Amino acid sequence: MEHESSPLEESAAGHAAVAESWESLSAPPSAPVRRRYLLERDVYSETRLSSEVLHTRKHPPHTLCQRARKHVQCSCDCVKAGLLGLFPIATWLPSYPVKEYLVGDLVSGLSTGVMQLPQGLAYAMLAAVPPVFGLYSSFYPVLLYTFFGTSRHISIGTFAVISLMMGGVVVREAPDSMFLVPANGTNGTETRLDEEARNASRVQLIVALTTLVGLIQLLLGVLRFGFVAIYLTEPLVRGFTTAAAVHVCVSQLKYLLGIKTDRYSGPLSVVRSVVAVLWNIRSTNLATLLVGLLCMVFLFVVKELNERFKKRLPVPIPGEIIVVIVSTGISYGMSLFQNYQVAVVGSIPSGLLPPALPDHTLFSRVAMDSVAIAIVGFSMGISLAKIFALKHGYSVDGNQEMIALGLCNFISSFFQTFAITCSMSRSLVQESTGGKTQIAGLLASLVVLLVVVAIGFIFEPLPQTVLAAIIMVNLQGMFKQFSDIPTLWRTSRIELAIWIVAFVSSALLGLDYGLMVSVSFAILTVIYRTQSPKSMILGQVPGTGLYYDVDKYEECVENSGIKIFHMNSAIYFANSELYVSALMQKTGVDPTALLQARKSREKRRRKNCGKEERRTTVVKLGADGVSHEVVDGSAVRLSVQCSPAVRLAEHVNGQVSESDTEWACEQTCFLEPEGAVHSIILDFTPVSFIDSVGAKAIKSVVKEYATVDVCVFIAGCSRESHLHFFIENAHTHTHACTLTLTPTS
């Protein structure tokens, strides 16, 4: 496609400057020095750019076998890199600085392990399984992550949100009503709950669910699908976790009050649980409530002290383990269970269970739930891992983190564990107490192992209300996320809408359905943003090469006859028509309207003048004054065709009439320029991609503006888009080219 230099190109090249220099303006010594940059740039058409500047690199053709061999070839270096990628511990353990890191890792591991004990017992209650399984889940996955994980500071193990999601699935599939049996010594009218059978069934369900979660995470990691977490934007995750905190808090009310109610799952489970608690509020066990409230007050005080004096304390005060030990001793000494009917943890078997295969017949019942748990667990883990990696100057591999979590869940499920992820509270403790590497997590898992193997029975008298208090106090950080609402109100209303939708849907519909609704809404907001982009006309800041919105900044001045159009959105099938309509509205040049006006005037002129030739005086109103020219009717028609925005007045018997209804054989035409705009520049700097529909829309715009003698230029267009192909192959006006001089918006 041939292209000749237009006045706009020459003007743009002139504005770009003819030399490259740098000048320091005179200023007082104390004032900052102002500098000016003058750059010389050529303006290229698309044809000249492709033929003279850029030449496609030619690669030798490859057969299908050659391509396949390239991807499956194996060498010693490939095997070594693969093993080091799968086992990151092999990259840092041989060079582990013992003198510098060991003390910090030792203190951090012991502190995290002590904190992990009560949380493991408490979160097992959320998962609706006996407390000892929380200890198993605090040992095996943490041990495995030491070998497969890439983050040095996160603490893997039980977490409230994941435990609650799994507990909701287990309660749905194995509710208490399935295990009601006739009470001893009755005729069948009274029933009792067979807790042993219920617990066994729920353990099988949760193990099968954990196996599927691990398989999904492992498969996504192998297929390099670690990017799926980007669809869980931060406002969505924070709104979702805040709703999860509401679920967790409500689920622990019955343990804090010492009342017996059913556990609900599914839509409106929060409302039903609150109603059940209020309905049975009169049966509150005062001793249970007193113990729970005292523990909550103590834990709140300890957390405030740790937060206020964290720079002075070498190790945070282990408030949770203090509460567990003291309350266990008081419960045992005062026989709270026998004398005051305070519910306790109960039997904790010593030792580890032998490995066993999960029940594969249960997979179909929990398959859909496992997908949501797998993605949420990975999202929480990788987000926190990236925060610590950025703070301490190292990198984490998202795909390897997915593989590590998958292996931790899958392998551990054979040892009767439930799904795990990263815990925020324990990770902060592990990092603040001096942890440097995954050795801290290894030591924490050994602390849990010691309790499980040797001294687990000590915690059998531990009141359940103490575990409920620990859970509810640990939700303090999640409830603080309500402060996001005023912040998002000031910064981004769309993100605020995502936060609110995630919170409301997850709180009312349940965490599984709430997550689906939240992700769907977040994707819809992306579509909405592309459907309502901000468009503007750019003007030049005098004396600079900067271009900004003329409606926003009064200093910006438009170049005479030139409109620079800017829209901060991609152009694709969903918003291509919106782009075109915004372009015509902002520039004030609508080719269709101009053509219709031209046809109307031409029709009226023919009706009045007939087919005979007329001599017409053309009065041109230009910048240089008024000029007269006597032409025939065909010349007038040509002038009218080139310039639809005209004012016509009659000249009859030497007098000019204002009437448009009658035409004399000899007339005077006062012709103004057809429009103030002769060139339009489309700023494509913010356009990330253009599909074929969008490219065809731009091609159509170029054609339409060419019919009214308006040149269209494109600035800042990516050469990877489809637009170049369509313009290069379009038999349209040659002014549709790409400028190397791009206006800055």
KEGU-770497 format. One line per 5 residues: number of its first residue (from 1); their letters; for each residue x, y negated, z of C-alpha. Coordinates in steps of 0.05 Angstrom, whole numbers, plus 5000, padded with zeros to 4 digits. Layout:
# KEGU-770497
NUM	a	X Y Z  ...
This chain:
# KEGU-770497
1	mehes	5000 5000 5000  5033 4935 4976  5033 4875 5021  5050 4802 5008  5070 4753 5061
6	splee	5010 4715 5086  5010 4647 5119  4996 4681 5185  5058 4725 5179  5102 4665 5161
11	saagh	5073 4627 5220  5084 4686 5267  5156 4694 5244  5166 4620 5254  5138 4622 5324
16	aavae	5184 4680 5339  5243 4632 5330  5303 4634 5283  5358 4648 5333  5370 4685 5397
21	swesl	5395 4641 5454  5388 4630 5527  5385 4562 5559  5390 4538 5630  5350 4476 5644
26	sapps	5377 4422 5688  5353 4429 5759  5376 4411 5829  5424 4462 5860  5372 4484 5910
31	apvrr	5317 4495 5857  5313 4560 5818  5342 4559 5748  5292 4563 5691  5313 4600 5629
36	rylle	5283 4605 5559  5290 4664 5512  5285 4652 5437  5279 4716 5396  5281 4728 5321
41	rdvys	5235 4783 5295  5215 4803 5226  5142 4817 5208  5132 4883 5172  5073 4911 5134
46	etrls	5058 4984 5145  5084 5002 5076  5149 4965 5085  5159 4994 5155  5150 5065 5129
51	sevlh	5192 5057 5066  5250 5012 5089  5257 5020 5164  5231 5088 5186  5243 5154 5152
56	trkhp	5214 5219 5176  5265 5268 5202  5264 5333 5162  5268 5397 5201  5281 5465 5169
61	phtlc	5219 5508 5167  5212 5562 5220  5176 5627 5209  5127 5654 5260  5177 5706 5283
66	qrark	5230 5653 5294  5183 5612 5336  5162 5672 5378  5235 5692 5388  5251 5622 5412
71	hvqcs	5199 5626 5467  5212 5698 5490  5288 5698 5486  5322 5714 5551  5392 5700 5576
76	cdcvk	5430 5702 5641  5419 5628 5651  5344 5635 5639  5339 5691 5689  5379 5653 5740
81	agllg	5337 5590 5731  5273 5630 5736  5295 5663 5801  5318 5598 5831  5251 5567 5812
86	lfpia	5212 5623 5844  5255 5624 5907  5274 5551 5921  5306 5572 5986  5365 5599 5946
91	twlps	5382 5529 5922  5390 5496 5990  5403 5551 6042  5475 5567 6020  5494 5494 6030
96	ypvke	5453 5484 6093  5490 5434 6139  5484 5470 6205  5514 5415 6249  5470 5360 6220
101	ylvgd	5404 5396 6211  5399 5454 6259  5383 5416 6322  5329 5374 6288  5298 5436 6256
106	lvsgl	5300 5474 6322  5264 5419 6361  5215 5408 6304  5200 5482 6297  5187 5492 6371
111	stgvm	5142 5430 6374  5102 5450 6313  5096 5522 6336  5069 5501 6404  5019 5457 6368
116	qlpqg	5001 5512 6319  4979 5560 6374  4917 5524 6399  4898 5500 6329  4902 5571 6303
121	layam	4855 5595 6357  4808 5536 6347  4804 5538 6271  4788 5613 6273  4722 5591 6306
126	laavp	4709 5546 6246  4722 5605 6200  4672 5647 6240  4722 5702 6257  4753 5723 6324
131	pvfgl	4808 5676 6349  4865 5726 6340  4858 5721 6265  4875 5647 6270  4942 5669 6301
136	yssfy	4954 5717 6244  4940 5661 6195  4990 5617 6232  5046 5668 6224  5047 5704 6157
141	pvlly	5035 5645 6110  5084 5600 6147  5137 5653 6142  5126 5663 6068  5125 5589 6051
146	tffgt	5196 5583 6077  5219 5624 6017  5173 5599 5962  5157 5526 5980  5192 5464 5955
151	srhis	5170 5414 6008  5215 5407 6069  5167 5373 6116  5096 5398 6109  5069 5448 6159
156	igtfa	5031 5505 6126  4977 5541 6166  4905 5535 6188  4868 5472 6171  4799 5448 6192
161	vislm	4769 5433 6124  4790 5498 6091  4770 5538 6153  4702 5506 6153  4691 5519 6079
166	mggvv	4709 5592 6089  4665 5596 6151  4606 5569 6111  4614 5625 6059  4621 5678 6113
171	vreap	4560 5655 6151  4520 5653 6087  4539 5723 6067  4537 5754 6136  4488 5715 6180
176	dsmfl	4473 5735 6252  4404 5759 6231  4435 5817 6194  4464 5846 6258  4406 5843 6307
181	vpang	4394 5911 6339  4343 5934 6392  4364 5917 6463  4380 5975 6509  4321 6001 6550
186	tngte	4268 5966 6509  4215 5991 6461  4244 5951 6403  4209 5885 6417  4274 5853 6443
191	trlde	4337 5850 6403  4410 5834 6415  4467 5813 6370  4517 5867 6351  4579 5822 6353
196	earna	4628 5878 6338  4594 5897 6273  4584 5824 6254  4657 5807 6266  4681 5867 6226
201	srvql	4636 5848 6167  4658 5776 6169  4732 5794 6171  4723 5837 6109  4689 5779 6074
206	ivalt	4740 5728 6093  4798 5773 6073  4767 5785 6005  4755 5710 5997  4828 5695 6016
211	tlvgl	4853 5746 5966  4814 5713 5910  4838 5644 5932  4910 5668 5929  4901 5700 5861
216	iqlll	4869 5637 5831  4924 5592 5858  4978 5640 5834  4947 5645 5765  4940 5569 5759
221	gvlrf	5012 5560 5781  5039 5611 5730  4999 5578 5675  5027 5510 5695  4960 5483 5716
226	gfvai	4986 5444 5775  4957 5381 5743  4885 5401 5761  4893 5363 5827  4894 5297 5789
231	yltep	4819 5304 5779  4812 5298 5855  4825 5224 5860  4844 5195 5928  4777 5162 5943
236	lvrgf	4743 5228 5926  4789 5268 5972  4782 5218 6029  4706 5215 6023  4704 5291 6018
241	ttaaa	4748 5302 6079  4708 5251 6119  4645 5290 6104  4682 5354 6123  4699 5321 6190
246	vhvcv	4625 5309 6201  4611 5382 6187  4666 5404 6234  4644 5358 6290  4572 5380 6285
251	sqlky	4592 5453 6284  4630 5445 6350  4574 5410 6388  4544 5476 6411  4611 5499 6439
256	llgik	4622 5433 6473  4553 5435 6505  4553 5510 6519  4487 5524 6483  4470 5580 6434
261	tdrys	4445 5562 6365  4449 5593 6297  4503 5571 6249  4476 5543 6184  4507 5536 6115
266	gplsv	4486 5507 6048  4448 5443 6033  4425 5402 6094  4464 5448 6141  4488 5387 6180
271	vrsvv	4417 5363 6191  4392 5432 6211  4450 5441 6259  4438 5374 6293  4364 5390 6299
276	avlwn	4380 5458 6330  4427 5426 6380  4376 5374 6400  4322 5426 6406  4364 5466 6455
281	irstn	4396 5407 6491  4360 5424 6556  4399 5489 6561  4466 5452 6564  4517 5485 6610
286	latll	4541 5427 6653  4606 5463 6673  4623 5475 6600  4607 5402 6582  4649 5376 6639
291	vgllc	4710 5418 6620  4704 5397 6547  4697 5323 6562  4756 5323 6610  4799 5357 6557
296	mvflf	4777 5307 6504  4794 5247 6548  4862 5276 6564  4877 5290 6491  4856 5220 6469
301	vvkel	4902 5189 6522  4960 5233 6500  4951 5216 6427  4949 5142 6443  5013 5148 6484
306	nerfk	5047 5187 6428  5027 5134 6378  5046 5075 6420  5113 5102 6444  5132 5145 6384
311	krlpv	5198 5107 6375  5218 5118 6447  5196 5190 6456  5246 5241 6430  5190 5292 6423
316	pipge	5115 5278 6423  5078 5299 6486  5048 5368 6470  4979 5350 6496  4944 5409 6463
321	iivvi	4987 5463 6492  4984 5429 6560  4908 5430 6556  4907 5503 6535  4954 5526 6590
326	vstgi	4922 5485 6646  4850 5502 6626  4868 5576 6618  4897 5576 6688  4836 5540 6717
331	sygms	4788 5586 6681  4824 5648 6707  4831 5621 6778  4759 5597 6784  4728 5653 6743
336	lfqny	4690 5603 6701  4661 5658 6657  4634 5700 6715  4613 5643 6762  4591 5588 6714
341	qvavv	4577 5625 6649  4629 5585 6611  4642 5620 6545  4715 5642 6536  4758 5667 6479
346	gsips	4755 5739 6501  4797 5798 6478  4861 5782 6441  4895 5847 6419  4971 5848 6424
351	gllpp	5013 5864 6363  5003 5858 6289  4952 5896 6247  4977 5944 6193  4967 5921 6121
356	alpdh	4903 5941 6087  4872 5930 6019  4814 5881 6014  4745 5907 5996  4742 5893 5921
361	tlfsr	4666 5903 5920  4658 5837 5957  4695 5796 5904  4634 5782 5862  4598 5752 5922
366	vamds	4651 5700 5938  4682 5688 5869  4653 5618 5857  4669 5595 5928  4742 5616 5920
371	vaiai	4753 5568 5862  4732 5507 5902  4773 5529 5963  4834 5543 5920  4833 5474 5887
376	vgfsm	4817 5436 5950  4872 5472 5989  4924 5458 5936  4903 5386 5928  4911 5371 6002
381	gisla	4978 5407 6004  5010 5374 5943  4986 5304 5961  5018 5307 6030  5080 5341 6002
386	kifal	5090 5284 5952  5082 5232 6006  5139 5262 6048  5182 5275 5986  5176 5202 5965
391	khgys	5193 5179 6036  5255 5223 6043  5281 5219 5971  5271 5288 5941  5222 5319 5892
396	vdgnq	5170 5373 5896  5146 5417 5839  5070 5418 5834  5068 5484 5796  5115 5518 5845
401	emial	5074 5492 5903  5013 5523 5872  5051 5589 5864  5076 5585 5936  5006 5574 5965
406	glcnf	4979 5629 5921  5032 5678 5945  5022 5657 6018  4947 5669 6014  4949 5732 5970
411	issff	5004 5770 6008  4979 5748 6076  4908 5771 6061  4932 5843 6065  4948 5829 6138
416	qtfai	4879 5803 6156  4889 5728 6150  4844 5673 6121  4862 5618 6072  4911 5564 6093
421	tcsms	4938 5498 6068  4978 5440 6095  4958 5408 6161  4966 5333 6166  4973 5329 6242
426	rslvq	5025 5385 6246  5063 5358 6186  5069 5290 6220  5095 5323 6283  5144 5366 6243
431	estgg	5171 5305 6207  5173 5258 6267  5210 5307 6312  5269 5312 6265  5251 5369 6218
436	ktqia	5296 5369 6156  5282 5434 6120  5235 5494 6117  5275 5525 6174  5229 5485 6221
441	gllas	5169 5522 6193  5205 5589 6201  5218 5575 6274  5146 5553 6284  5122 5620 6256
446	lvvll	5168 5657 6304  5137 5620 6363  5068 5645 6340  5096 5715 6330  5121 5716 6402
451	vvvai	5052 5699 6427  5017 5750 6383  5064 5807 6401  5079 5794 6474  5035 5744 6511
456	gfife	4971 5737 6471  4929 5767 6527  4945 5707 6571  4897 5664 6530  4836 5710 6539
461	plpqt	4806 5667 6595  4813 5603 6552  4744 5568 6549  4717 5558 6480  4697 5487 6497
466	vlaai	4771 5471 6503  4782 5494 6431  4722 5452 6410  4753 5391 6445  4819 5403 6408
471	imvnl	4784 5407 6341  4741 5344 6353  4800 5302 6376  4841 5323 6316  4786 5296 6272
476	qgmfk	4802 5225 6296  4846 5211 6236  4792 5234 6187  4739 5191 6219  4785 5131 6212
481	qfsdi	4776 5138 6137  4710 5101 6145  4753 5039 6144  4764 5053 6069  4694 5025 6055
486	ptlwr	4709 4950 6067  4776 4957 6033  4747 4989 5971  4691 4938 5971  4743 4883 5962
491	tsrie	4787 4920 5912  4746 4968 5869  4671 4978 5871  4676 5039 5826  4724 5074 5873
496	laiwi	4678 5055 5931  4621 5089 5894  4664 5152 5886  4680 5151 5960  4607 5143 5980
501	vafvs	4581 5196 5931  4635 5245 5955  4617 5233 6028  4541 5234 6021  4538 5294 5973
506	sallg	4587 5335 6014  4553 5318 6080  4483 5334 6056  4493 5387 6003  4550 5425 6035
511	ldygl	4624 5423 6018  4620 5468 5958  4563 5434 5922  4588 5366 5946  4655 5378 5914
516	mvsvs	4622 5394 5847  4579 5332 5850  4638 5289 5870  4683 5312 5813  4627 5305 5763
521	failt	4613 5234 5786  4687 5216 5784  4690 5239 5712  4627 5199 5695  4660 5136 5724
526	viyrt	4717 5145 5674  4666 5147 5617  4631 5087 5647  4696 5047 5649  4708 5061 5575
531	qspks	4636 5040 5560  4643 4974 5597  4714 4949 5583  4734 4877 5589  4743 4840 5524
536	milgq	4774 4771 5514  4802 4722 5464  4875 4707 5476  4907 4638 5471  4979 4616 5474
541	vpgtg	5009 4582 5534  5042 4520 5502  5117 4525 5498  5118 4600 5511  5106 4665 5476
546	lyydv	5053 4685 5527  4981 4698 5510  4925 4700 5561  4849 4697 5566  4825 4629 5541
551	dkyee	4761 4633 5583  4800 4644 5647  4860 4598 5639  4851 4526 5618  4924 4520 5594
556	cvens	4914 4572 5539  4905 4543 5469  4881 4581 5408  4919 4575 5343  4879 4539 5290
561	gikif	4840 4588 5247  4866 4649 5285  4829 4692 5335  4867 4743 5378  4820 4796 5404
566	hmnsa	4839 4840 5464  4800 4897 5496  4830 4940 5552  4804 5007 5530  4817 5064 5483
571	iyfan	4777 5067 5419  4741 5132 5407  4674 5160 5387  4638 5137 5450  4656 5063 5448
576	selyv	4677 5048 5376  4611 5012 5362  4619 4974 5428  4688 4951 5405  4662 4925 5338
581	salmq	4603 4889 5369  4648 4857 5423  4697 4835 5368  4643 4800 5328  4612 4768 5390
586	ktgvd	4678 4742 5418  4706 4716 5352  4640 4687 5330  4650 4716 5260  4596 4765 5239
591	ptall	4607 4786 5166  4537 4814 5159  4505 4748 5182  4550 4708 5137  4534 4751 5076
596	qarks	4460 4746 5089  4464 4671 5094  4503 4669 5029  4453 4712 4993  4395 4669 5019
601	rekrr	4428 4605 4993  4445 4637 4926  4373 4661 4918  4345 4592 4935  4393 4558 4887
606	rkncg	4375 4604 4830  4301 4594 4843  4307 4518 4839  4358 4511 4784  4338 4568 4738
611	keerr	4386 4598 4689  4408 4533 4652  4476 4505 4667  4479 4446 4715  4536 4398 4727
616	ttvvk	4550 4391 4800  4592 4343 4839  4629 4381 4894  4648 4340 4954  4700 4377 4995
621	lgadg	4706 4357 5068  4777 4373 5087  4830 4352 5135  4860 4305 5082  4795 4267 5072
626	vshev	4739 4272 5021  4752 4294 4949  4704 4297 4890  4704 4348 4834  4654 4357 4777
631	vdgsa	4644 4431 4761  4591 4474 4728  4541 4519 4762  4585 4581 4759  4640 4545 4797
636	vrlsv	4590 4526 4850  4568 4597 4856  4640 4619 4864  4651 4565 4917  4589 4586 4953
641	qcspa	4610 4659 4950  4677 4643 4981  4648 4597 5033  4581 4617 5063  4581 4563 5117
646	vrlae	4564 4504 5073  4521 4442 5075  4485 4427 5011  4453 4361 4995  4418 4337 4931
651	hvngq	4442 4280 4888  4383 4257 4847  4385 4192 4805  4447 4170 4843  4416 4181 4911
656	vsesd	4431 4237 4960  4370 4271 4992  4368 4310 5056  4315 4358 5029  4334 4431 5015
661	tewac	4267 4448 4983  4280 4419 4914  4341 4420 4869  4356 4373 4811  4393 4393 4749
666	eqtcf	4452 4353 4773  4470 4360 4846  4523 4343 4896  4549 4399 4941  4585 4380 5006
671	lepeg	4628 4441 5020  4660 4452 5088  4709 4508 5098  4670 4574 5103  4689 4582 5175
676	avhsi	4740 4558 5224  4770 4628 5228  4812 4654 5170  4851 4708 5208  4837 4756 5265
681	ildft	4890 4794 5304  4870 4857 5341  4915 4866 5401  4923 4942 5408  4974 4938 5464
686	pvsfi	4925 4967 5517  4896 5019 5468  4923 5086 5493  4892 5128 5437  4846 5123 5377
691	dsvga	4808 5182 5349  4785 5190 5277  4717 5157 5291  4751 5096 5322  4800 5092 5264
696	kaiks	4742 5094 5214  4708 5038 5253  4770 4995 5248  4775 5011 5174  4703 4989 5165
701	vvkey	4717 4924 5202  4775 4909 5156  4730 4919 5095  4674 4876 5123  4719 4818 5141
706	atvdv	4753 4822 5074  4686 4807 5040  4684 4740 5075  4758 4724 5065  4780 4737 5137
711	cvfia	4846 4772 5144  4852 4826 5198  4920 4840 5230  4935 4894 5282  4988 4881 5335
716	gcsre	5019 4933 5381  4988 4994 5349  5019 5061 5368  5046 5099 5308  5021 5164 5338
721	shlhf	4948 5144 5330  4902 5163 5272  4895 5089 5254  4958 5088 5211  4935 5146 5170
726	fiena	4868 5114 5154  4897 5045 5139  4952 5074 5095  4899 5112 5056  4846 5057 5056
731	hthth	4835 5021 4990  4818 4958 5028  4846 4889 5040  4921 4892 5046  4923 4845 5106
736	actlt	4908 4905 5151  4979 4916 5173  5017 4925 5238  5055 4866 5266  5118 4876 5305
741	ltpts	5106 4810 5339  5055 4831 5392  5019 4778 5434  5025 4789 5509  4960 4792 5547
